[in-house]
Amino acid sequence: MIQPLAYVHPTAKIADNVVIDPFVTIHADVEIGEGTHVMSGAVIFKGSRIGKRCRIFPGASIGAIPQDLKFDGEETQTIIGDNTTIREFVTINKGTKALGYTKVGSNVLLMAYVHLAHDCIVEDNCILANSVQVAGHVHIGESAILGGSALVHQFVKIGKHAMVGGGSLVRKDVPPFTKAAREPLSYEGVNSVGLRRRGFTTDKIAEIQDIYRVLFVKGFNATKSLKIIETEFIPTTERDEILSFIKESDRGIMKGYASK
């Protein structure tokens, strides 16, 4: 159902059972999946692809051109997965030629006033709380949670199942399964509560904790920590995920704390 006071460009592809409220603006080359609800005052710009059963709240802006002076009008996209909720005044900028798109996965919650800059990737099941600000080229892994007003530096990577405390300044990469907080951003333990909620066993959580004790608590440098983890821990999906994340980190990972 498209309200007569909404503007929908004739070339936009709107699926069945989409609700578009009054005073919505939908530009050309937009696709919206079935069952999505776009509420009053939202604007969806050219090149946006919205999944099924999404909720887009008043004042949201999806797919506007990047706040990047290198952007030269290239054709890029903004991609939103299924069952994702975008609350009031969220801004999501489209990609640049560096990646070609900005992408938000399925079952994601972006609370009010979140900003996602160009070429970001937010994987499935993430939660970004109110006023989280994410600079360009950031990658946020599956099921990560960012507390309110967290600020994320460009090119940072946040691993899957990580939790970042509200108000944090995220200048370094945050490895998977961890909690991060304080200033400068530091290891605060394993996100055991979140892992239990997602079905991780007690033994699996203990394994992850043991790995991070070597990396963050024992006081070893990164090279020695990685060698110990590789040689003394049995290969598992979680161990390999941690090792790959750290080895592939371009910005370096957050601080640990030395054992007393």
N, C-alpha and C positions, 0 to 999 in steps of 0.2 A: 504494500500500500504506500503510494507516494502522495503526500499532501500537496495540494495545488500551490501552496506558498513556498515550496521547495524549488530550487533550480537544479535540474539534472540535465547535463549535456546530452544531446541526442545520440552520441556515439558510446555513451557509458553503457556497460552491460550489467543489468540489475537482475539477479535471479529471482525465482519465485519466493513469496512469503517474506520479502525484505520490507521493513518498515522504515520510511524516511519521513521524519517529522518536518513541520514548517520551519522555514528559514535555514535549512541545510543547503549547502552548495557542493555540487559534485561536478568536477571538471571532465574534460574529454579523456579517453583512454583510461578509464577506471572500470574495474570489475569488482562486484560485490556478491558474495556467496549467499545462498539461501538461508533464510531465518535470521539474518543480521538486522540489528536495529540501530539506525543512525539518528541521534537526537538533535534537537533544535540548536542551531548555531555552529554545528560541526562543519568543517570544510575538508573535503577530500580532493587532493590535487592530482594532476595528470600523472599517469604511470603507477597509480596505486592499485594493489591487488589485495582485496579484503576477503578473508575466508568465510566459512559458514558459522552461523549462530554467534557472531561477535556482538558486543554491545559497545557503542561509541557514544560517549556522553557529551553534554553541551560544551561547546567551546573548543573541542579537540581539533587539532590541525594535523592532518596526515599527508605526507608527501610533498610538502613545500620545498623549494629549492634550498640547498645547503647554505649555511653561514660560513662558506669556505670561499675565499677570494680566488682560488684556483678553479672553481666551477665555471665552466664555459658554455653552459646551456646544453650539455650532452644529454642524450635520452637515457634516463635511468629509472629505477623503480623503487617503490616501497612495498614490501610484502608482509602481510599480516596473516597468521595462521588461523585455524578454527578455534571457536570457543574462547576467544581472547577478549578481555575487558579493558577498555581504554577510558579512563575516567576524565573528569572535567579538566580542560585546558592543558591536556597532554599535547606536546609537540613532537612530531617524528619527521625528521628531514629525509628526503630521498638520497640515494647514493650518488657518488661521483664516478668518473671513469676509473678510479683506483680499484673499486670492487664492482660497481655497477648497480648496487642495490643496498638498501637498508632492510633488515629482515627481523621480524618478531615472530616467534614460534606460536604453537597452539597452547591453549590453556594458560596463557600468561595474564597476569594482572599488573597493569600500569596504573598506579594511583594518581590522584590529582597533581597537576603541575610537573609531572615527570617530563624531562627533555631527553630525547635520543637524537644525537647528531648523525651526520652522514656516515654511511658504510659501517654502521654498527650491526652486530648480530646478537640477538637475545634468543636463546634456545627455549624449548618447551618447558612449561610448568614453573617459570620464574615469577617472582614477585618483586616489583620495584615500588617501594613505599613513597609516600608523598614527597614531592620536590626533589627526588633523586635527579641529578644532572650528569649526563653521560656524554663525554666528548667523542670526537670522531674515531672510527676504526677500532672501537672497543668490542671485545667478544665476551659475552656472559654465558657460561655453561648451563646446562640443563638443571632445573630445580634450585638454582641459586636464589638467595634472598638478599636484597639490599635495603637496609634501614633508611628511614626518612632523612632527607637532606644530605645523603652521601654524595660526594663529588668524585667523579671518576675521570682520571687523566686520559688523554688520547693514547691509543694503541695498547692500553692495559687489557690483560686477560684475567677473567675471574672464572675459576674452575667450577665444575658441576658440584652441586650440593654444598657449596660454600655459603657462609652467612657473613655479611659485612654490617658492622654496627652502625646505627644512625649517626649522622654527622661526621662520618669518617672522610678523610682525604685519601683517596686511593691513587697513589702515584706508582705503585709497584704491583706486579701480578700477585693474585691470591690463589694459591693452589687448591685443588679440589678437596672437598670433605672438611674444610677447616672453618674456624671462626676467626674473624679479623676485626680489630678495633684499636683504640689508643692512637696517640700521635707521637712519633710517626707510626704509621700503620704496622701492627705487629700481630704475631700468632697468639691467639687466645684459647687454643685448644681445638679439639675435633668437634664438629657439629653433630654430636652424638644424639641429641634430641631429634633433630631433623632426620638423621639417618634411621633412627628407630621408627619414626613415623612413616618412612618410605620402605620399610620392610627389611632393613639390614639387620643381621643377627648380632647377638652379643659378641660372638667370636670374631665376626668380620669387623666390627667396630674396634675391638681390641687390637686386631692386626693393624688397622689404620693408625691407631694411637701409637703403637710401637714404632711404626715407620716414622711418624712425625716427631717422636722423642729423639730419634737419631738426627733428624734434620734440623729441629728447632730448639731442642732442650739441652742436648749434650755439649754444645759449644764447639762442634766440629765445623770446619769450613765446608762449603758446598761440595767441593770435589771429593773430600773424604767421606762425607755423608752419603753421596750417591754411590760410591764404591761399596760402602758397608751395606746399603740397602740392596744393591744388585747381587752381592755375594752371600749375604746372610739371611735374606728373606726369600721364601719360596715364591716363584712367579705366580701371580694371581692377576685378575683383571684390575683390581684396585691398585696393587703395587705398580703395575705397568702404567696405569693412568697417571699416577703421581710422578713416576720417573720421566715419562714422556713430556708431561707438562713443564717440569723444571728444566729439562734439557732444551726444550723449545722456547723457553722464555727469552724474549728480546730485551725487556726492560729490567729483568731481574725480579726476584720474588721478595715479598715483604720480610721484615725483620723477624727473627725468633727471639728467644730469651735464654740466657745461659742458666744451667742448673746451679743451684746454690749448694 
